[in-house]
Amino acid sequence: MADVNNQGNLEPEAPFAKRVNLKKDVLTQDELIFIRRVEAQQWGTKVGKLRTKNALTGLLFGALVIGIYGYTFHRVSQDKILAEMDAEVQSGKFYQMKTGAN
């Protein structure tokens, strides 16, 4: 089990999941290969999840942009603008002096 030291704290018999400093600690070639293999496996798992989230976010932003673009074209069509300009020209408002109030 665990040993009790002088201050009454519990100390494990063997270090478990000891933090390794690759610059200071001397590791064997097998330990380095194992560390790289585990890191590559963890990285592969994270990349898959991240790629899925990024794709979903990109699709949502793309749908938002297309929606705004379509709504803008729907609301402001050339036919309505030209019809309003023709109505203003025929009524004489188009050639009147424009001020900040009108």
Secondary structure, DSSP 8 states (H G I E B T S, - for coil): -EEE-TTS-EEESS-SS----TTTS---HHHHHHHHHHHHHHHHHHHHHHHHHHHHHHHHHHHHHHHHHHHHHHHS-HHHHHHHHHHHHHHT-TTS---TT-
